[in-house]
Amino acid sequence: MTAPPTYLAIDGGNSKTHVVIGDGTGRVLGFAHGPGSSPHYLGVAGSIELLDGLVGQALAEAGRPPDTVLDRAEVYIAGADLPVEVDVLTKAVGDAGWAREYRVDNDLFALLRAGTSNPDAVAVVCGAGINCVGRSTDGRTSRFPSLGNISGDWGGGHHLAELALWHAARGEDGRGPATALTAAVAAHFGRATVEEVSAGLHLGELDKQRIRDLSPVLFAVAAAGDPVARRVVAKQAHEVVALATIAARRLDMLDRPHAVVLGGGVLAIRHPLLHEAVLAGIREAAPLATIGIVADPPVAGAALLALDAFGAATPEVEATVRAALGTAIADQ
């Protein structure tokens, strides 16, 4: 009896990395997790070195020798934004020798497949940052550079947190409208005023990493009715809708059925002000779109893309993979 084909699936994010070894029957044979592996932070060599160690761990769990060459690798990495970056990473993955056949791309394509099997689909992630990709039945894709301010990006949890502090400071000193963010931000840092917060951050008395925790503060203040905070949330909703609809328009899908997959921590929480505005905006622009928030981890999408390549992604196999990876990640 011929052994089922084997695959390597990688979701290499900014803050965490998941690696899976599986086969064409839907079995998950090995799993490993580690820190972020984006080449934007580690460089290409550093990213591949980290991934190679995790691949070795997953192979060991699968009971395979460390020099095993798998049939296919699906590698999706944060930071693979520009075509040249994808090309460089593709060569590096090939040189690593993990699999006979391999595909490398931005990690958002893994999230997209985790969210839908529809070949006509768009995915928007709003987590620490914000990005969007789309694909169509004819093989075309749509993407954005997603390089931050220099490529016109707006939003994501880190940006929203910085805006909460910015508006709080301006509301306190009069350069901007008064806002409940002022008291909320000061309380978050345990200081009497935002001016004290700013000084503490500048002098190193306060941990700047705590700024990133202000995104939930912004949403809480917005939910309580503060106009300044609500305008920021409305702007975030507008950006998500713009990305989804522009990607769909580029692929000639705006006026026909397609899936819109929403992911990332900011969207997954479903803050009513943001969630309802996003749904309403997409439905107005693309009334035939089906909208969903992805529930499975992106590495499940990478695994399913491997199974798609094998022609093995039946509904039963998909369900097996999703359940197995959900358990593996919950147990890590």
C-alpha positions as CSV (number, residue, x, y, z in Angstrom):
1,M,0.0,0.0,0.0
2,T,1.3,3.4,-1.0
3,A,2.0,5.7,2.0
4,P,0.0,8.9,2.0
5,P,1.9,12.1,1.1
6,T,3.3,14.2,3.9
7,Y,3.4,17.9,4.4
8,L,4.9,20.7,6.4
9,A,2.7,23.6,7.3
10,I,4.1,26.8,8.8
11,D,2.4,30.0,10.1
12,G,5.2,32.3,11.0
13,G,3.8,35.4,12.6
14,N,5.2,38.5,14.2
15,S,4.6,37.2,17.7
16,K,4.4,33.4,17.4
17,T,5.1,30.6,15.0
18,H,3.2,27.3,14.5
19,V,4.7,24.3,12.6
20,V,2.8,21.2,11.7
21,I,3.8,17.9,10.1
22,G,0.8,16.0,8.7
23,D,-0.2,13.6,5.9
24,G,-2.9,13.3,3.2
25,T,-5.3,11.4,5.4
26,G,-5.8,14.4,7.7
27,R,-3.6,13.1,10.5
28,V,-1.5,15.7,12.4
29,L,1.7,13.8,13.1
30,G,3.8,16.5,14.8
31,F,3.4,20.0,16.1
32,A,5.8,22.7,17.4
33,H,5.4,26.3,18.4
34,G,7.8,29.1,19.1
35,P,8.3,32.9,19.0
36,G,7.7,35.2,16.0
37,S,9.7,34.4,12.9
38,S,9.1,37.4,10.7
39,P,12.3,38.3,8.7
40,H,11.5,42.0,9.3
41,Y,12.8,41.4,12.8
42,L,15.1,38.5,12.4
43,G,16.4,38.8,8.9
44,V,15.9,36.0,6.4
45,A,18.8,33.9,7.8
46,G,17.5,34.3,11.4
47,S,14.0,33.5,10.3
48,I,15.0,30.3,8.5
49,E,17.2,29.3,11.5
50,L,14.3,29.6,13.9
51,L,12.0,27.8,11.6
52,D,14.5,25.0,11.0
53,G,14.7,24.4,14.7
54,L,10.9,24.2,15.0
55,V,10.7,21.9,12.0
56,G,13.2,19.6,13.7
57,Q,11.0,19.6,16.9
58,A,7.8,18.8,14.8
59,L,9.6,16.0,13.0
60,A,10.8,14.5,16.3
61,E,7.3,14.5,17.6
62,A,6.2,12.8,14.4
63,G,8.8,10.1,14.9
64,R,10.7,11.1,11.8
65,P,14.5,11.5,11.5
66,P,15.7,15.2,11.4
67,D,16.9,14.9,7.8
68,T,13.4,13.8,6.6
69,V,12.4,15.4,3.3
70,L,8.6,15.8,3.2
71,D,6.5,15.8,0.0
72,R,5.3,19.4,0.3
73,A,5.8,22.5,2.4
74,E,3.3,25.4,2.7
75,V,5.1,28.2,4.4
76,Y,3.3,31.5,5.3
77,I,5.3,34.2,7.0
78,A,4.6,37.7,8.3
79,G,6.8,40.1,6.5
80,A,6.5,38.4,3.1
81,D,4.8,41.5,1.7
82,L,6.6,42.5,-1.5
83,P,7.2,40.1,-4.4
84,V,11.0,40.4,-3.9
85,E,10.6,39.4,-0.3
86,V,8.5,36.4,-1.3
87,D,11.1,35.4,-3.9
88,V,14.0,35.7,-1.4
89,L,12.1,33.6,1.2
90,T,11.1,31.0,-1.4
91,K,14.7,30.5,-2.3
92,A,15.7,30.2,1.4
93,V,13.0,27.7,2.1
94,G,14.1,25.7,-0.9
95,D,17.7,25.8,0.3
96,A,16.6,24.6,3.7
97,G,15.5,21.3,2.1
98,W,12.4,20.6,4.2
99,A,10.3,19.4,1.2
100,R,10.4,18.4,-2.4
101,E,7.8,20.9,-3.4
102,Y,7.1,24.1,-1.5
103,R,5.2,27.4,-1.6
104,V,6.0,30.5,0.3
105,D,3.8,33.6,0.8
106,N,2.4,36.1,3.2
107,D,0.8,34.6,6.3
108,L,-2.5,36.2,5.5
109,F,-3.1,33.6,2.8
110,A,-3.0,31.0,5.4
111,L,-5.6,32.9,7.5
112,L,-7.7,33.2,4.3
113,R,-7.7,29.5,3.7
114,A,-8.4,28.8,7.4
115,G,-11.5,31.0,7.1
116,T,-13.0,29.6,3.8
117,S,-12.6,27.1,1.0
118,N,-14.3,29.5,-1.4
119,P,-11.8,30.2,-4.2
120,D,-13.3,33.7,-4.5
121,A,-12.4,35.4,-1.2
122,V,-10.9,38.3,0.5
123,A,-9.3,38.3,4.0
124,V,-8.7,41.4,6.2
125,V,-6.6,41.0,9.4
126,C,-6.7,43.7,12.0
127,G,-4.5,42.6,14.9
128,A,-1.3,44.3,15.9
129,G,-1.3,45.7,12.4
130,I,-3.6,45.7,9.4
131,N,-3.4,44.0,6.0
132,C,-5.6,42.5,3.3
133,V,-5.3,39.9,0.5
134,G,-7.7,38.4,-2.0
135,R,-7.8,35.5,-4.4
136,S,-10.1,34.6,-7.3
137,T,-11.1,31.3,-9.0
138,D,-9.0,32.2,-12.0
139,G,-5.8,32.3,-9.9
140,R,-5.4,36.1,-9.6
141,T,-4.5,37.7,-6.3
142,S,-4.8,41.1,-4.7
143,R,-2.6,42.4,-2.0
144,F,-1.3,45.6,-0.4
145,P,2.3,46.4,0.5
146,S,1.4,46.6,4.2
147,L,4.6,48.5,5.2
148,G,3.0,50.8,7.7
149,N,2.7,54.6,7.3
150,I,5.1,54.6,4.3
151,S,2.5,52.5,2.3
152,G,-0.6,54.3,3.6
153,D,-1.7,51.8,6.3
154,W,-3.9,53.0,9.1
155,G,-5.0,51.1,12.1
156,G,-4.4,47.8,13.9
157,G,-4.1,47.4,17.7
158,H,-0.7,49.1,18.1
159,H,-1.8,52.1,16.1
160,L,-5.1,52.4,17.9
161,A,-3.2,52.2,21.3
162,E,-0.9,55.1,20.2
163,L,-3.9,57.1,19.1
164,A,-5.6,56.6,22.5
165,L,-2.5,58.1,24.2
166,W,-2.2,60.9,21.5
167,H,-5.9,62.0,21.9
168,A,-5.6,61.7,25.7
169,A,-2.7,64.1,25.8
170,R,-4.2,66.6,23.4
171,G,-7.5,66.5,25.3
172,E,-5.8,67.3,28.5
173,D,-3.7,70.2,27.3
174,G,-6.4,71.8,25.1
175,R,-4.9,71.2,21.7
176,G,-7.7,68.7,21.0
177,P,-11.3,68.2,22.2
178,A,-11.9,67.1,25.7
179,T,-12.1,63.3,25.9
180,A,-12.7,60.6,28.5
181,L,-9.5,59.0,27.2
182,T,-7.5,61.5,29.3
183,A,-8.7,60.1,32.6
184,A,-8.7,56.5,31.3
185,V,-5.1,56.6,30.0
186,A,-3.8,58.3,33.2
187,A,-5.5,55.6,35.2
188,H,-4.1,52.8,33.0
189,F,-0.6,54.0,33.9
190,G,-1.4,54.8,37.5
191,R,-0.6,58.5,37.1
192,A,-2.6,61.6,38.0
193,T,-2.3,63.2,34.5
194,V,-1.4,62.2,31.0
195,E,1.4,64.7,31.2
196,E,2.9,62.6,33.9
197,V,2.4,59.6,31.8
198,S,4.3,61.2,28.9
199,A,7.1,62.2,31.1
200,G,7.3,58.8,32.7
201,L,7.5,57.1,29.3
202,H,10.1,59.5,28.1
203,L,12.3,59.1,31.2
204,G,12.0,55.3,31.2
205,E,10.0,55.3,34.5
206,L,7.1,53.6,32.6
207,D,7.4,50.6,30.3
208,K,6.6,51.7,26.7
209,Q,5.3,48.3,26.0
210,R,2.3,49.2,28.1
211,I,1.2,51.6,25.5
212,R,0.1,48.6,23.4
213,D,-2.4,47.7,26.1
214,L,-4.4,50.9,25.5
215,S,-6.4,49.5,22.5
216,P,-9.0,47.9,24.9
217,V,-9.1,51.1,26.8
218,L,-10.0,53.0,23.6
219,F,-12.8,50.6,22.9
220,A,-14.2,50.8,26.4
221,V,-14.2,54.6,26.3
222,A,-15.8,54.5,22.9
223,A,-18.5,52.1,24.1
224,A,-19.3,54.5,27.0
225,G,-20.1,57.2,24.4
226,D,-17.0,59.3,24.2
227,P,-17.1,61.2,20.8
228,V,-13.3,61.2,20.3
229,A,-12.9,57.5,20.9
230,R,-15.9,56.7,18.8
231,R,-14.5,58.6,15.8
232,V,-11.3,56.6,16.0
233,V,-13.3,53.3,16.1
234,A,-15.3,54.6,13.1
235,K,-12.2,55.3,11.2
236,Q,-10.9,51.8,11.9
237,A,-14.1,50.3,10.6
238,H,-13.8,52.5,7.4
239,E,-10.3,51.2,6.8
240,V,-11.3,47.5,7.1
241,V,-14.3,48.1,4.8
242,A,-12.0,50.0,2.3
243,L,-9.5,47.1,2.2
244,A,-12.1,44.4,1.7
245,T,-14.0,46.3,-1.0
246,I,-10.9,47.5,-2.9
247,A,-9.5,44.0,-3.0
248,A,-12.8,42.6,-4.2
249,R,-13.0,45.3,-6.9
250,R,-9.6,44.5,-8.2
251,L,-10.6,40.9,-8.7
252,D,-13.9,41.8,-10.3
253,M,-15.8,40.2,-7.4
254,L,-17.6,43.2,-5.9
255,D,-20.9,42.4,-7.7
256,R,-20.8,38.6,-7.4
257,P,-20.7,36.1,-4.5
258,H,-17.5,35.9,-2.6
259,A,-16.3,35.3,1.0
260,V,-14.9,38.0,3.2
261,V,-12.8,36.5,6.1
262,L,-12.0,38.8,9.0
263,G,-9.3,37.9,11.5
264,G,-6.9,39.3,14.0
265,G,-7.4,40.2,17.6
266,V,-9.1,43.6,17.1
267,L,-11.8,42.1,14.8
268,A,-12.1,38.7,16.6
269,I,-13.3,40.3,19.8
270,R,-16.3,41.7,17.9
271,H,-16.5,45.1,19.7
272,P,-20.1,46.1,18.7
273,L,-19.2,49.6,17.5
274,L,-16.5,48.2,15.2
275,H,-18.1,44.9,14.3
276,E,-21.4,46.3,13.3
277,A,-19.9,49.1,11.3
278,V,-17.7,46.7,9.4
279,L,-20.5,44.4,8.6
280,A,-22.8,47.2,7.4
281,G,-20.0,48.8,5.3
282,I,-19.1,45.6,3.5
283,R,-22.8,44.6,2.9
284,E,-23.5,48.0,1.4
285,A,-20.5,47.8,-1.0
286,A,-20.7,44.0,-1.7
287,P,-24.3,42.8,-1.0
288,L,-23.5,39.3,-2.3
289,A,-20.5,38.8,0.0
290,T,-20.6,36.2,2.8
291,I,-18.8,37.6,5.9
292,G,-17.2,35.5,8.6
293,I,-14.7,35.8,11.4
294,V,-12.1,33.1,11.2
295,A,-12.2,30.7,14.2
296,D,-9.4,28.4,13.4
297,P,-5.7,29.2,13.7
298,P,-3.9,30.3,10.5
299,V,-1.6,27.2,10.5
300,A,-4.8,25.2,9.9
301,G,-5.1,27.1,6.6
302,A,-1.5,26.3,5.7
303,A,-2.2,22.6,6.3
304,L,-5.4,22.8,4.3
305,L,-3.5,24.4,1.4
306,A,-1.1,21.4,1.4
307,L,-4.1,19.0,1.4
308,D,-5.6,21.1,-1.5
309,A,-2.4,20.5,-3.4
310,F,-2.7,16.8,-2.7
311,G,-6.4,16.8,-3.8
312,A,-7.2,15.4,-0.4
313,A,-9.1,18.3,1.3
314,T,-12.5,16.6,1.7
315,P,-14.9,18.0,4.3
316,E,-14.1,15.1,6.6
317,V,-10.4,15.6,6.3
318,E,-10.8,19.3,6.8
319,A,-12.8,18.7,10.0
320,T,-10.1,16.3,11.3
321,V,-7.3,18.8,10.7
322,R,-9.1,21.7,12.2
323,A,-10.0,19.7,15.3
324,A,-6.6,18.3,15.8
325,L,-4.8,21.7,15.4
326,G,-7.3,23.4,17.7
327,T,-6.5,20.8,20.4
328,A,-2.7,21.0,19.8
329,I,-2.7,24.8,20.1
330,A,-5.0,24.8,23.2
331,D,-2.6,22.4,24.9
332,Q,0.6,24.3,24.1
